[in-house]
Amino acid sequence: MYVVVAGGGKVGANSTRTLLEMGHEVTLVEQRPDRFARLEEEFGPVVMRGDATEISVLERAGIARPPELLLAVTGDDEDNLVISQIGKEGYGVPKAIARVNDPRNQPHFDLLGITQTVCATTSILGLVEHEVPEHGLVELLTLQREGLAIVEVQIESHSPAVGTRVAGLSLPKGSRLISVFRHGRTELVEPGTVMRPGDQVLAVVPHGAGMDLRRVLLGARK
Amino acid sequence: MKAVVIGCGRVGSAVAKGLLAAGWDVTAVDENEDALVRLGPSWKGGFVVGHGMDFTVLERAAIAEADAAVVSTNGDNTNLVIGQVLQKRYDIPCVVVRVLDPARAEFYAIRGMRTVCPTETAISVLLETVRETTPVPEVAS
């Protein structure tokens, strides 16, 4: 697979190293002369110096081939957005993954159609939430393009779903319970599965329906 | 009519003053408080300090009521992103974006943005001036 990596910071450099080890062909674009020199020492001709938001630079990096994958992982969110847009809309790159440095910029990526994004802050906060069980509902994975999220719900003794068969729950439209983790074992959810206190339920829900699911399983938020 | 000018440098401040003089209700936005100085002591328009990528800043500038927006911060990519957000999220009828790089200006113009490229303008004015003031060199055949 051919991959263009824009931005040679920690994320870009490590991705490049791993992709090369996996046997992929990579071009890494870095603008800063000091960084470029260091990267060139390690990666040789794989690294190209230039501003990856410039169309001529992207063309020299082979954007017109086009690469199967474009990683827009500079430290600047606007740059990452523009690089992804030029690659996808201008050159038909099938898959672009953009780094979101400031989670407050996530809505801009969503609005402008850059659906595959990675944000370290959001991921870390997701892990923090996962470690706090009383929160009730934890988003484990967001599938932007599909408009779905995989969530985990912890059933408590006073939850309204306790003692109810899954078939009898009025779950939000488009959502489904996948599995229940109880007594150290995971069971796939069947229509006849009965919710019990302490169950950890994995579910798939459409975006925005997480709180509805929470209400059905755990009741209104205290 | 209401206009919001995002990025109040040499270009943005002059545009803001020009629109105000033409009778527009103008709010200027800049990250740097000192940009207010460029608008002059008699500035009667609005001024909001903050980044144009920040929704709360845009909303303090009452962006949703704007009939026109001019985006002229010192970053091409910042302008391109803010311009698209203004078009798509706030549905502002006229969004004009300053882009210094001619290639990017054209790329986004083809895709429906009103981009203005000062570099392109400078190139054509310079060429024209040279052509007008200098006799055409004879081409050896």
Interface residues (C-beta under 8 A of the other chain):
Chain A: T53 E54 I55 S56 D76 D77 E78 D79 L81 V82 I86 E89 G90 R104 N105 P107 H108 L111 L112
Chain B: M53 D54 F55 G75 D76 N77 T78 L80 V81 Q84 V85 K88 R89 D101 A103 R104 F107 R111
